[in-house]
Amino acid sequence: YYTSGTTGQPKAATLTNFGILNLVHAQWEHLGHFFTRLCVPIPFFHMFSEVVGVLNAAVAKCQVVFPAILPDTVSTMKSIHEEKCTAMIGAPIIFRDILTHPDRKKYDLGSLTFAALGASPMHYDFLRQLETEIPIKRVAQGYGLTENAAVAKCQVVFPAILPD
């Protein structure tokens, strides 16, 4: 895998099978029971989709739904609606695009109860909006880098730590 990180220049990141599988096992122990039908609207060239989307799903033995080759909000909403996805991974912007899309009400997103988010910070108001408008019951926020096979730290951020 290659990463540009925050420095801009691509560089090789060496990963081991043991490291990747160890991470997958740890994530599955923590999050696997949420993965029954997982929507993966992020591209395969990203470690997040590879490790959390594909390998975790294989371990959890769940259905994986890839809405489109490139991120597309309508395809994602349609996939959640038609396939009754229970979980979705991605950056907060993907979820924000769903929340603000003018056609969102045309799709039943009620099956989506879990979100694994990473790549940028999330404000409490955004999390509340996910909870009330979709309604997602649980969000895990990850911090990662390619060198760690996608995730270095993951925590469930709500409902546990949201203020009233």
C-alpha positions as CSV (number, residue, x, y, z in Angstrom):
1,Y,0.0,0.0,0.0
2,Y,1.0,3.6,-0.6
3,T,0.2,6.6,1.6
4,S,0.6,10.3,1.2
5,G,-0.3,10.9,4.8
6,T,-0.2,14.6,5.7
7,T,3.2,15.2,3.9
8,G,1.8,15.0,0.4
9,Q,4.4,12.7,-1.2
10,P,3.4,9.0,-1.7
11,K,5.5,6.5,0.1
12,A,5.3,2.8,0.6
13,A,3.7,1.4,3.8
14,T,4.8,-2.1,4.6
15,L,2.1,-4.3,6.3
16,T,2.2,-7.8,7.5
17,N,-0.5,-10.5,7.2
18,F,-0.3,-10.9,11.0
19,G,-0.7,-7.2,11.6
20,I,-3.8,-7.0,9.4
21,L,-5.4,-10.1,10.7
22,N,-4.7,-9.1,14.3
23,L,-6.5,-5.8,13.6
24,V,-9.4,-7.5,11.9
25,H,-9.8,-9.9,14.9
26,A,-9.7,-7.0,17.4
27,Q,-12.2,-5.0,15.4
28,W,-14.5,-7.9,15.0
29,E,-14.5,-8.6,18.7
30,H,-15.5,-5.0,19.2
31,L,-17.8,-4.2,16.3
32,G,-18.5,-7.4,14.4
33,H,-22.0,-8.1,15.9
34,F,-23.2,-4.9,14.2
35,F,-22.2,-6.2,10.7
36,T,-25.0,-8.1,9.2
37,R,-25.4,-6.1,6.0
38,L,-22.6,-3.7,5.6
39,C,-22.7,-0.8,3.1
40,V,-19.2,0.2,1.8
41,P,-19.5,3.4,-0.2
42,I,-15.8,4.2,-0.2
43,P,-13.3,3.1,-2.9
44,F,-11.2,-0.1,-2.6
45,F,-7.9,1.7,-3.0
46,H,-8.4,3.0,0.6
47,M,-7.2,0.9,3.6
48,F,-10.5,1.7,5.4
49,S,-12.6,-0.1,2.8
50,E,-10.2,-3.0,2.5
51,V,-9.7,-3.8,6.2
52,V,-13.0,-2.6,7.8
53,G,-15.2,-3.1,4.8
54,V,-13.9,-6.4,3.2
55,L,-11.8,-8.3,5.7
56,N,-14.1,-7.6,8.7
57,A,-17.1,-8.5,6.7
58,A,-15.5,-11.8,5.8
59,V,-14.8,-12.6,9.4
60,A,-18.3,-11.5,10.5
61,K,-19.8,-13.5,7.6
62,C,-22.0,-10.7,6.6
63,Q,-23.4,-9.4,3.4
64,V,-21.4,-6.6,1.9
65,V,-23.0,-4.0,-0.4
66,F,-20.9,-1.8,-2.7
67,P,-23.3,0.9,-4.0
68,A,-21.1,2.2,-6.8
69,I,-17.5,2.3,-8.1
70,L,-17.1,5.9,-6.9
71,P,-18.9,7.5,-4.0
72,D,-22.4,8.4,-5.0
73,T,-25.0,9.6,-2.5
74,V,-28.1,8.4,-4.4
75,S,-26.6,4.9,-5.1
76,T,-25.7,4.7,-1.4
77,M,-29.2,5.6,-0.2
78,K,-30.7,3.3,-2.8
79,S,-28.5,0.4,-1.6
80,I,-29.4,1.0,2.1
81,H,-33.1,1.1,1.1
82,E,-33.1,-2.0,-1.2
83,E,-30.6,-4.2,0.7
84,K,-31.7,-3.2,4.2
85,C,-28.1,-2.4,5.2
86,T,-27.6,-2.4,9.0
87,A,-24.1,-0.8,9.1
88,M,-22.1,1.6,7.0
89,I,-18.5,2.8,7.0
90,G,-17.1,6.0,5.6
91,A,-16.0,9.5,6.3
92,P,-18.4,11.9,8.0
93,I,-18.8,13.8,4.7
94,I,-20.5,10.8,3.1
95,F,-23.1,10.7,5.9
96,R,-23.5,14.5,5.8
97,D,-24.2,14.2,2.0
98,I,-27.0,11.7,2.8
99,L,-28.4,14.0,5.6
100,T,-28.5,17.0,3.3
101,H,-29.6,15.3,0.0
102,P,-32.9,16.6,-1.3
103,D,-34.1,13.1,-2.2
104,R,-33.3,11.5,1.2
105,K,-36.9,11.2,2.2
106,K,-37.6,8.9,-0.8
107,Y,-35.5,6.2,0.7
108,D,-36.1,4.2,3.8
109,L,-32.8,4.3,5.8
110,G,-34.3,2.9,9.0
111,S,-32.4,-0.4,8.8
112,L,-29.1,1.5,9.2
113,T,-28.3,1.4,12.9
114,F,-24.5,1.4,13.0
115,A,-21.9,3.7,11.5
116,A,-18.1,3.4,11.6
117,L,-16.6,6.8,10.8
118,G,-13.1,8.1,10.3
119,A,-11.0,10.6,8.3
120,S,-12.2,13.8,10.0
121,P,-13.6,15.1,13.3
122,M,-17.3,14.9,14.1
123,H,-19.3,17.5,16.1
124,Y,-21.9,16.5,18.6
125,D,-24.6,18.2,16.6
126,F,-23.7,16.0,13.6
127,L,-23.9,12.9,15.7
128,R,-27.3,14.0,17.1
129,Q,-28.5,14.5,13.6
130,L,-27.4,11.0,12.6
131,E,-29.3,9.7,15.7
132,T,-32.5,11.5,15.1
133,E,-32.8,11.7,11.3
134,I,-31.6,8.3,10.0
135,P,-31.8,7.0,13.0
136,I,-28.4,5.5,13.7
137,K,-28.2,4.0,17.2
138,R,-24.4,3.6,17.5
139,V,-21.4,5.3,16.0
140,A,-17.8,4.1,16.2
141,Q,-15.1,6.7,15.5
142,G,-11.8,5.5,14.3
143,Y,-8.4,7.2,13.9
144,G,-6.0,5.5,11.6
145,L,-3.2,5.5,9.1
146,T,-2.2,3.1,6.4
147,E,0.8,2.0,8.4
148,N,-1.5,0.6,11.0
149,A,-3.7,-1.2,8.4
150,A,-6.4,1.4,8.6
151,V,-7.3,1.8,12.3
152,A,-5.0,2.7,15.2
153,K,-7.8,3.5,17.6
154,C,-11.5,3.0,17.6
155,Q,-14.1,4.0,20.2
156,V,-17.9,3.9,20.3
157,V,-18.8,7.6,20.6
158,F,-22.5,7.3,21.1
159,P,-24.8,6.9,22.7
160,A,-22.2,6.7,25.5
161,I,-20.5,10.1,25.5
162,L,-23.0,12.5,23.9
163,P,-24.1,15.3,26.2
164,D,-27.8,15.8,26.7
